[in-house]
Amino acid sequence: MNASSDRLLRRTLWGNAVFSVVSGAVLAMFARPFADAAAHVPVAVMGLDLAVVFELLGLGVVAFGALCAWIASRPTLPEGWARLIFAADLAWVAGSVLVLALPASWTTAGIAGIGVVALIVADIAVLEYLGLRRLGSAT
């Protein structure tokens, strides 16, 4: 592996880290207003209010972003960890589709928020895929 073979993947992981930390922190800090705007009626997930779910989700996304930054900062890019991040991003997109398909009373803002984030994560996943392919062809 050389610097040119891992550049796309490394930069994508850094972008994923920044997006994840910023969006996760915003979600955690503004969980209540987001929950109020996302659904027409109060929503509970496994007995937890949607605002609490958003707070926990936001904190988890911040931790995910920190992991992305750690992976991107390694002198030798750990390909296995990068593949795990790629798989997690695919799972996020699939989970978003599932959430939108569930019978819930999402508002237009809730649908748009879930959809926009899923599209951003899907774009990041495409770049990670291309970076992993490039990395694979370099070895």
C-alpha positions as CSV (number, residue, x, y, z in Angstrom):
1,M,0.0,0.0,0.0
2,N,1.3,3.4,-0.9
3,A,0.1,7.0,-0.3
4,S,-1.6,7.2,-3.6
5,S,-3.4,3.9,-3.3
6,D,-5.0,4.8,0.1
7,R,-5.6,8.5,-0.5
8,L,-9.3,8.3,-1.5
9,L,-10.2,5.9,1.3
10,R,-8.2,7.9,3.9
11,R,-9.8,11.2,2.9
12,T,-13.2,9.6,2.8
13,L,-12.7,8.3,6.3
14,W,-11.7,11.8,7.5
15,G,-14.8,13.2,5.8
16,N,-16.9,10.5,7.5
17,A,-15.3,11.4,10.8
18,V,-16.1,15.1,10.5
19,F,-19.7,14.5,9.3
20,S,-20.3,11.9,12.0
21,V,-18.9,14.0,14.9
22,V,-20.7,17.2,13.8
23,S,-24.0,15.6,13.0
24,G,-24.0,13.3,16.0
25,A,-23.2,16.3,18.4
26,V,-26.0,18.3,16.8
27,L,-28.4,15.4,17.1
28,A,-27.5,14.9,20.8
29,M,-27.7,18.6,21.7
30,F,-31.0,19.2,19.9
31,A,-32.7,15.9,20.4
32,R,-35.9,17.2,21.8
33,P,-36.6,19.8,19.0
34,F,-35.7,17.1,16.4
35,A,-38.0,14.6,18.0
36,D,-40.8,17.1,18.1
37,A,-40.3,18.0,14.5
38,A,-39.8,14.4,13.3
39,A,-43.2,12.9,14.3
40,H,-46.8,14.0,14.5
41,V,-47.4,12.1,17.7
42,P,-45.1,11.1,20.5
43,V,-43.0,8.1,19.5
44,A,-41.4,5.6,21.9
45,V,-38.7,3.1,20.9
46,M,-38.4,0.1,23.2
47,G,-40.0,2.2,25.9
48,L,-37.7,5.2,25.4
49,D,-39.0,8.6,24.3
50,L,-37.8,9.5,20.8
51,A,-35.7,12.4,22.2
52,V,-33.8,10.0,24.4
53,V,-33.3,7.7,21.4
54,F,-32.0,10.7,19.4
55,E,-29.6,11.7,22.2
56,L,-28.2,8.1,22.5
57,L,-28.0,7.8,18.7
58,G,-26.2,11.1,18.5
59,L,-23.6,10.1,21.1
60,G,-23.1,6.8,19.3
61,V,-22.5,8.6,16.0
62,V,-19.9,10.8,17.7
63,A,-18.1,7.7,18.9
64,F,-18.4,6.3,15.4
65,G,-16.8,9.5,14.0
66,A,-14.0,9.2,16.5
67,L,-13.3,5.6,15.3
68,C,-13.3,6.8,11.7
69,A,-10.7,9.5,12.6
70,W,-8.6,7.0,14.5
71,I,-8.6,4.6,11.4
72,A,-7.8,7.5,9.0
73,S,-4.9,8.7,11.2
74,R,-3.0,5.4,11.3
75,P,0.3,5.5,9.4
76,T,-0.8,2.3,7.7
77,L,-4.5,2.3,7.0
78,P,-6.0,-0.8,8.7
79,E,-8.0,-2.3,5.8
80,G,-10.1,-4.5,8.0
81,W,-11.3,-1.6,10.1
82,A,-12.1,0.4,7.0
83,R,-14.2,-2.5,5.7
84,L,-16.1,-2.5,9.0
85,I,-16.8,1.2,8.6
86,F,-18.0,0.6,5.1
87,A,-20.3,-2.2,6.4
88,A,-21.6,0.1,9.1
89,D,-22.4,2.8,6.6
90,L,-24.3,0.3,4.5
91,A,-26.2,-0.9,7.6
92,W,-27.1,2.8,8.4
93,V,-28.6,3.3,4.9
94,A,-30.5,0.0,5.2
95,G,-31.7,0.9,8.7
96,S,-32.9,4.3,7.4
97,V,-35.0,2.6,4.7
98,L,-36.4,0.3,7.3
99,V,-37.3,3.1,9.7
100,L,-39.1,5.0,6.9
101,A,-41.0,1.8,6.0
102,L,-42.2,1.2,9.6
103,P,-45.7,2.4,10.4
104,A,-44.9,5.6,12.2
105,S,-46.4,9.0,11.9
106,W,-43.3,10.8,10.5
107,T,-43.7,14.4,9.5
108,T,-42.3,15.7,6.2
109,A,-39.4,17.1,8.2
110,G,-38.8,13.7,9.8
111,I,-38.9,11.9,6.4
112,A,-36.6,14.5,4.9
113,G,-34.1,14.4,7.7
114,I,-33.8,10.6,7.7
115,G,-33.6,10.6,3.9
116,V,-31.0,13.3,3.6
117,V,-28.7,11.8,6.1
118,A,-29.2,8.3,4.5
119,L,-28.2,9.8,1.1
120,I,-25.1,11.5,2.5
121,V,-24.1,8.2,4.2
122,A,-24.7,6.3,1.0
123,D,-22.5,8.8,-0.9
124,I,-19.8,8.3,1.7
125,A,-20.2,4.5,1.4
126,V,-19.7,4.7,-2.4
127,L,-16.5,6.6,-1.9
128,E,-15.4,4.1,0.7
129,Y,-16.1,1.3,-1.7
130,L,-14.1,2.9,-4.4
131,G,-11.3,3.6,-2.0
132,L,-11.3,0.0,-0.8
133,R,-11.3,-1.2,-4.5
134,R,-8.4,1.0,-5.3
135,L,-6.6,-0.2,-2.2
136,G,-7.2,-3.8,-3.2
137,S,-5.8,-3.3,-6.7
138,A,-2.7,-1.7,-5.3
139,T,-1.7,-4.7,-3.3
